Amino acid sequence: MTCGHCTSRVEEALTALPGVRSATASLETGIVTVAAVAGDQLLAAAVQLPAVVQAIQELGFGAEPHFSQEA
């Protein structure tokens, strides 16, 4: 990602995925944080990591999963 428009496109694409509550892309770090819909296990389970990676790659960016230890 090289500009604010890039981060907006990534965030938009990811929040359109089922079960995604929010997506925040950092231009500085190149990291995207995705949060699942809370309180609904079915929707949260619907957030599929391959779909997240694919959505980012379809925009022309590289993507690989990293997991946070935050609860």
Backbone atoms as SQL, in Angstrom:
CREATE TABLE atoms (id INTEGER PRIMARY KEY, chain TEXT, resi INTEGER, resn TEXT, atom TEXT, x REAL, y REAL, z REAL);
INSERT INTO atoms VALUES
  (1, 'A', 1, 'MET', 'N', 0.861, -1.169, 0.000),
  (2, 'A', 1, 'MET', 'CA', 0.000, 0.000, 0.000),
  (3, 'A', 1, 'MET', 'C', 0.902, 1.223, 0.000),
  (4, 'A', 2, 'THR', 'N', 0.555, 2.153, -0.844),
  (5, 'A', 2, 'THR', 'CA', 1.417, 3.321, -0.969),
  (6, 'A', 2, 'THR', 'C', 0.715, 4.640, -0.664),
  (7, 'A', 3, 'CYS', 'N', -0.598, 4.594, -0.424),
  (8, 'A', 3, 'CYS', 'CA', -1.314, 5.848, -0.159),
  (9, 'A', 3, 'CYS', 'C', -2.592, 5.580, 0.639),
  (10, 'A', 4, 'GLY', 'N', -3.221, 6.655, 1.072),
  (11, 'A', 4, 'GLY', 'CA', -4.460, 6.544, 1.826),
  (12, 'A', 4, 'GLY', 'C', -5.576, 5.907, 1.028),
  (13, 'A', 5, 'HIS', 'N', -5.574, 6.128, -0.272),
  (14, 'A', 5, 'HIS', 'CA', -6.599, 5.509, -1.108),
  (15, 'A', 5, 'HIS', 'C', -6.441, 3.984, -1.094),
  (16, 'A', 6, 'CYS', 'N', -5.217, 3.511, -1.090),
  (17, 'A', 6, 'CYS', 'CA', -4.950, 2.068, -1.034),
  (18, 'A', 6, 'CYS', 'C', -5.511, 1.476, 0.261),
  (19, 'A', 7, 'THR', 'N', -5.239, 2.116, 1.387),
  (20, 'A', 7, 'THR', 'CA', -5.730, 1.586, 2.654),
  (21, 'A', 7, 'THR', 'C', -7.253, 1.594, 2.684),
  (22, 'A', 8, 'SER', 'N', -7.857, 2.615, 2.134),
  (23, 'A', 8, 'SER', 'CA', -9.327, 2.687, 2.088),
  (24, 'A', 8, 'SER', 'C', -9.903, 1.552, 1.250),
  (25, 'A', 9, 'ARG', 'N', -9.273, 1.257, 0.127),
  (26, 'A', 9, 'ARG', 'CA', -9.754, 0.165, -0.741),
  (27, 'A', 9, 'ARG', 'C', -9.679, -1.168, -0.015),
  (28, 'A', 10, 'VAL', 'N', -8.582, -1.409, 0.706),
  (29, 'A', 10, 'VAL', 'CA', -8.418, -2.660, 1.451),
  (30, 'A', 10, 'VAL', 'C', -9.476, -2.748, 2.548),
  (31, 'A', 11, 'GLU', 'N', -9.640, -1.679, 3.311),
  (32, 'A', 11, 'GLU', 'CA', -10.634, -1.678, 4.394),
  (33, 'A', 11, 'GLU', 'C', -12.037, -1.922, 3.857),
  (34, 'A', 12, 'GLU', 'N', -12.373, -1.274, 2.756),
  (35, 'A', 12, 'GLU', 'CA', -13.689, -1.439, 2.134),
  (36, 'A', 12, 'GLU', 'C', -13.921, -2.880, 1.689),
  (37, 'A', 13, 'ALA', 'N', -12.927, -3.458, 1.043),
  (38, 'A', 13, 'ALA', 'CA', -13.057, -4.830, 0.544),
  (39, 'A', 13, 'ALA', 'C', -13.236, -5.818, 1.694),
  (40, 'A', 14, 'LEU', 'N', -12.504, -5.604, 2.773),
  (41, 'A', 14, 'LEU', 'CA', -12.579, -6.545, 3.886),
  (42, 'A', 14, 'LEU', 'C', -13.870, -6.397, 4.691),
  (43, 'A', 15, 'THR', 'N', -14.334, -5.179, 4.879),
  (44, 'A', 15, 'THR', 'CA', -15.579, -5.012, 5.640),
  (45, 'A', 15, 'THR', 'C', -16.778, -5.515, 4.851),
  (46, 'A', 16, 'ALA', 'N', -16.606, -5.772, 3.568),
  (47, 'A', 16, 'ALA', 'CA', -17.693, -6.347, 2.768),
  (48, 'A', 16, 'ALA', 'C', -17.787, -7.867, 2.952),
  (49, 'A', 17, 'LEU', 'N', -16.770, -8.474, 3.573),
  (50, 'A', 17, 'LEU', 'CA', -16.784, -9.925, 3.786),
  (51, 'A', 17, 'LEU', 'C', -17.738, -10.290, 4.926),
  (52, 'A', 18, 'PRO', 'N', -18.405, -11.430, 4.825),
  (53, 'A', 18, 'PRO', 'CA', -19.317, -11.872, 5.889),
  (54, 'A', 18, 'PRO', 'C', -18.597, -12.026, 7.222),
  (55, 'A', 19, 'GLY', 'N', -19.192, -11.508, 8.281),
  (56, 'A', 19, 'GLY', 'CA', -18.648, -11.662, 9.617),
  (57, 'A', 19, 'GLY', 'C', -17.603, -10.648, 10.023),
  (58, 'A', 20, 'VAL', 'N', -17.174, -9.782, 9.102),
  (59, 'A', 20, 'VAL', 'CA', -16.156, -8.783, 9.429),
  (60, 'A', 20, 'VAL', 'C', -16.846, -7.535, 9.973),
  (61, 'A', 21, 'ARG', 'N', -16.511, -7.171, 11.210),
  (62, 'A', 21, 'ARG', 'CA', -17.055, -5.966, 11.826),
  (63, 'A', 21, 'ARG', 'C', -16.275, -4.739, 11.384),
  (64, 'A', 22, 'SER', 'N', -14.939, -4.871, 11.359),
  (65, 'A', 22, 'SER', 'CA', -14.121, -3.733, 10.961),
  (66, 'A', 22, 'SER', 'C', -12.786, -4.221, 10.420),
  (67, 'A', 23, 'ALA', 'N', -12.170, -3.359, 9.637),
  (68, 'A', 23, 'ALA', 'CA', -10.832, -3.612, 9.112),
  (69, 'A', 23, 'ALA', 'C', -10.088, -2.288, 9.117),
  (70, 'A', 24, 'THR', 'N', -8.888, -2.315, 9.657),
  (71, 'A', 24, 'THR', 'CA', -8.078, -1.106, 9.727),
  (72, 'A', 24, 'THR', 'C', -6.721, -1.391, 9.103),
  (73, 'A', 25, 'ALA', 'N', -6.394, -0.665, 8.054),
  (74, 'A', 25, 'ALA', 'CA', -5.118, -0.837, 7.356),
  (75, 'A', 25, 'ALA', 'C', -4.179, 0.298, 7.743),
  (76, 'A', 26, 'SER', 'N', -2.954, -0.056, 8.109),
  (77, 'A', 26, 'SER', 'CA', -1.945, 0.934, 8.471),
  (78, 'A', 26, 'SER', 'C', -0.986, 1.128, 7.301),
  (79, 'A', 27, 'LEU', 'N', -0.942, 2.330, 6.813),
  (80, 'A', 27, 'LEU', 'CA', -0.027, 2.657, 5.723),
  (81, 'A', 27, 'LEU', 'C', 1.425, 2.555, 6.196),
  (82, 'A', 28, 'GLU', 'N', 1.687, 2.972, 7.430),
  (83, 'A', 28, 'GLU', 'CA', 3.047, 2.949, 7.975),
  (84, 'A', 28, 'GLU', 'C', 3.612, 1.547, 8.107),
  (85, 'A', 29, 'THR', 'N', 2.811, 0.621, 8.652),
  (86, 'A', 29, 'THR', 'CA', 3.311, -0.727, 8.920),
  (87, 'A', 29, 'THR', 'C', 2.961, -1.731, 7.837),
  (88, 'A', 30, 'GLY', 'N', 1.952, -1.420, 7.032),
  (89, 'A', 30, 'GLY', 'CA', 1.487, -2.367, 6.024),
  (90, 'A', 30, 'GLY', 'C', 0.667, -3.496, 6.614),
  (91, 'A', 31, 'ILE', 'N', 0.228, -3.315, 7.854),
  (92, 'A', 31, 'ILE', 'CA', -0.549, -4.344, 8.545),
  (93, 'A', 31, 'ILE', 'C', -2.021, -3.968, 8.531),
  (94, 'A', 32, 'VAL', 'N', -2.858, -4.977, 8.281),
  (95, 'A', 32, 'VAL', 'CA', -4.314, -4.803, 8.322),
  (96, 'A', 32, 'VAL', 'C', -4.839, -5.594, 9.507),
  (97, 'A', 33, 'THR', 'N', -5.624, -4.942, 10.352),
  (98, 'A', 33, 'THR', 'CA', -6.245, -5.602, 11.494),
  (99, 'A', 33, 'THR', 'C', -7.713, -5.807, 11.177),
  (100, 'A', 34, 'VAL', 'N', -8.170, -7.047, 11.333),
  (101, 'A', 34, 'VAL', 'CA', -9.556, -7.394, 11.037),
  (102, 'A', 34, 'VAL', 'C', -10.221, -7.852, 12.322),
  (103, 'A', 35, 'ALA', 'N', -11.411, -7.306, 12.602),
  (104, 'A', 35, 'ALA', 'CA', -12.185, -7.713, 13.782),
  (105, 'A', 35, 'ALA', 'C', -13.478, -8.366, 13.320),
  (106, 'A', 36, 'ALA', 'N', -13.800, -9.480, 13.955),
  (107, 'A', 36, 'ALA', 'CA', -15.030, -10.203, 13.633),
  (108, 'A', 36, 'ALA', 'C', -16.197, -9.588, 14.384),
  (109, 'A', 37, 'VAL', 'N', -17.388, -9.864, 13.892),
  (110, 'A', 37, 'VAL', 'CA', -18.604, -9.411, 14.555),
  (111, 'A', 37, 'VAL', 'C', -18.666, -10.080, 15.925),
  (112, 'A', 38, 'ALA', 'N', -18.758, -9.301, 16.970),
  (113, 'A', 38, 'ALA', 'CA', -18.805, -9.844, 18.332),
  (114, 'A', 38, 'ALA', 'C', -20.219, -10.263, 18.695),
  (115, 'A', 39, 'GLY', 'N', -20.316, -11.268, 19.543),
  (116, 'A', 39, 'GLY', 'CA', -21.604, -11.667, 20.060),
  (117, 'A', 39, 'GLY', 'C', -22.381, -12.617, 19.178),
  (118, 'A', 40, 'ASP', 'N', -21.905, -12.893, 18.001),
  (119, 'A', 40, 'ASP', 'CA', -22.599, -13.829, 17.122),
  (120, 'A', 40, 'ASP', 'C', -21.571, -14.817, 16.603),
  (121, 'A', 41, 'GLN', 'N', -21.476, -15.958, 17.240),
  (122, 'A', 41, 'GLN', 'CA', -20.443, -16.927, 16.892),
  (123, 'A', 41, 'GLN', 'C', -20.561, -17.410, 15.453),
  (124, 'A', 42, 'LEU', 'N', -21.774, -17.501, 14.933),
  (125, 'A', 42, 'LEU', 'CA', -21.926, -17.941, 13.547),
  (126, 'A', 42, 'LEU', 'C', -21.316, -16.940, 12.582),
  (127, 'A', 43, 'LEU', 'N', -21.565, -15.653, 12.813),
  (128, 'A', 43, 'LEU', 'CA', -20.980, -14.633, 11.931),
  (129, 'A', 43, 'LEU', 'C', -19.475, -14.564, 12.113),
  (130, 'A', 44, 'ALA', 'N', -19.017, -14.622, 13.375),
  (131, 'A', 44, 'ALA', 'CA', -17.578, -14.560, 13.633),
  (132, 'A', 44, 'ALA', 'C', -16.877, -15.746, 12.972),
  (133, 'A', 45, 'ALA', 'N', -17.498, -16.917, 13.014),
  (134, 'A', 45, 'ALA', 'CA', -16.907, -18.102, 12.393),
  (135, 'A', 45, 'ALA', 'C', -16.895, -17.986, 10.876),
  (136, 'A', 46, 'ALA', 'N', -17.742, -17.109, 10.340),
  (137, 'A', 46, 'ALA', 'CA', -17.826, -16.949, 8.892),
  (138, 'A', 46, 'ALA', 'C', -16.625, -16.204, 8.324),
  (139, 'A', 47, 'VAL', 'N', -15.843, -15.532, 9.170),
  (140, 'A', 47, 'VAL', 'CA', -14.655, -14.812, 8.695),
  (141, 'A', 47, 'VAL', 'C', -13.586, -15.855, 8.402),
  (142, 'A', 48, 'GLN', 'N', -13.370, -16.105, 7.159),
  (143, 'A', 48, 'GLN', 'CA', -12.418, -17.118, 6.733),
  (144, 'A', 48, 'GLN', 'C', -11.104, -16.452, 6.321),
  (145, 'A', 49, 'LEU', 'N', -10.031, -16.874, 6.953),
  (146, 'A', 49, 'LEU', 'CA', -8.721, -16.294, 6.672),
  (147, 'A', 49, 'LEU', 'C', -8.363, -16.351, 5.185),
  (148, 'A', 50, 'PRO', 'N', -8.600, -17.463, 4.495),
  (149, 'A', 50, 'PRO', 'CA', -8.284, -17.467, 3.057),
  (150, 'A', 50, 'PRO', 'C', -9.053, -16.395, 2.276),
  (151, 'A', 51, 'ALA', 'N', -10.288, -16.110, 2.683),
  (152, 'A', 51, 'ALA', 'CA', -11.072, -15.083, 1.995),
  (153, 'A', 51, 'ALA', 'C', -10.484, -13.694, 2.237),
  (154, 'A', 52, 'VAL', 'N', -9.982, -13.473, 3.438),
  (155, 'A', 52, 'VAL', 'CA', -9.360, -12.187, 3.765),
  (156, 'A', 52, 'VAL', 'C', -8.101, -12.002, 2.916),
  (157, 'A', 53, 'VAL', 'N', -7.260, -13.019, 2.898),
  (158, 'A', 53, 'VAL', 'CA', -6.023, -12.956, 2.112),
  (159, 'A', 53, 'VAL', 'C', -6.351, -12.762, 0.631),
  (160, 'A', 54, 'GLN', 'N', -7.319, -13.515, 0.130),
  (161, 'A', 54, 'GLN', 'CA', -7.694, -13.417, -1.282),
  (162, 'A', 54, 'GLN', 'C', -8.216, -12.021, -1.630),
  (163, 'A', 55, 'ALA', 'N', -9.028, -11.436, -0.762),
  (164, 'A', 55, 'ALA', 'CA', -9.579, -10.100, -1.029),
  (165, 'A', 55, 'ALA', 'C', -8.454, -9.076, -1.157),
  (166, 'A', 56, 'ILE', 'N', -7.446, -9.192, -0.311),
  (167, 'A', 56, 'ILE', 'CA', -6.308, -8.263, -0.370),
  (168, 'A', 56, 'ILE', 'C', -5.499, -8.502, -1.642),
  (169, 'A', 57, 'GLN', 'N', -5.259, -9.764, -1.963),
  (170, 'A', 57, 'GLN', 'CA', -4.484, -10.087, -3.160),
  (171, 'A', 57, 'GLN', 'C', -5.207, -9.654, -4.431),
  (172, 'A', 58, 'GLU', 'N', -6.522, -9.749, -4.444),
  (173, 'A', 58, 'GLU', 'CA', -7.283, -9.331, -5.622),
  (174, 'A', 58, 'GLU', 'C', -7.169, -7.830, -5.884),
  (175, 'A', 59, 'LEU', 'N', -6.800, -7.081, -4.854),
  (176, 'A', 59, 'LEU', 'CA', -6.570, -5.643, -5.018),
  (177, 'A', 59, 'LEU', 'C', -5.144, -5.357, -5.497),
  (178, 'A', 60, 'GLY', 'N', -4.341, -6.411, -5.607),
  (179, 'A', 60, 'GLY', 'CA', -2.984, -6.257, -6.117),
  (180, 'A', 60, 'GLY', 'C', -1.919, -6.132, -5.039),
  (181, 'A', 61, 'PHE', 'N', -2.268, -6.463, -3.803),
  (182, 'A', 61, 'PHE', 'CA', -1.311, -6.373, -2.702),
  (183, 'A', 61, 'PHE', 'C', -0.944, -7.763, -2.216),
  (184, 'A', 62, 'GLY', 'N', 0.239, -7.894, -1.656),
  (185, 'A', 62, 'GLY', 'CA', 0.631, -9.153, -1.035),
  (186, 'A', 62, 'GLY', 'C', -0.049, -9.276, 0.321),
  (187, 'A', 63, 'ALA', 'N', -0.273, -10.509, 0.745),
  (188, 'A', 63, 'ALA', 'CA', -0.909, -10.723, 2.042),
  (189, 'A', 63, 'ALA', 'C', -0.484, -12.057, 2.619),
  (190, 'A', 64, 'GLU', 'N', -0.213, -12.055, 3.910),
  (191, 'A', 64, 'GLU', 'CA', 0.046, -13.284, 4.635),
  (192, 'A', 64, 'GLU', 'C', -0.461, -13.091, 6.058),
  (193, 'A', 65, 'PRO', 'N', -0.991, -14.148, 6.660),
  (194, 'A', 65, 'PRO', 'CA', -1.589, -14.009, 7.989),
  (195, 'A', 65, 'PRO', 'C', -0.560, -13.841, 9.102),
  (196, 'A', 66, 'HIS', 'N', -0.921, -13.015, 10.058),
  (197, 'A', 66, 'HIS', 'CA', -0.196, -12.839, 11.317),
  (198, 'A', 66, 'HIS', 'C', -1.248, -12.821, 12.392),
  (199, 'A', 67, 'PHE', 'N', -0.961, -13.418, 13.523),
  (200, 'A', 67, 'PHE', 'CA', -1.964, -13.491, 14.580),
  (201, 'A', 67, 'PHE', 'C', -1.524, -12.703, 15.797),
  (202, 'A', 68, 'SER', 'N', -2.457, -11.942, 16.353),
  (203, 'A', 68, 'SER', 'CA', -2.202, -11.156, 17.553),
  (204, 'A', 68, 'SER', 'C', -2.539, -11.994, 18.769),
  (205, 'A', 69, 'GLN', 'N', -1.871, -11.727, 19.855),
  (206, 'A', 69, 'GLN', 'CA', -2.162, -12.411, 21.115),
  (207, 'A', 69, 'GLN', 'C', -3.221, -11.690, 21.924),
  (208, 'A', 70, 'GLU', 'N', -3.723, -10.564, 21.402),
  (209, 'A', 70, 'GLU', 'CA', -4.761, -9.803, 22.108),
  (210, 'A', 70, 'GLU', 'C', -6.058, -10.572, 22.123),
  (211, 'A', 71, 'ALA', 'N', -6.812, -10.397, 23.186),
  (212, 'A', 71, 'ALA', 'CA', -8.124, -11.058, 23.294),
  (213, 'A', 71, 'ALA', 'C', -9.208, -10.164, 22.763);
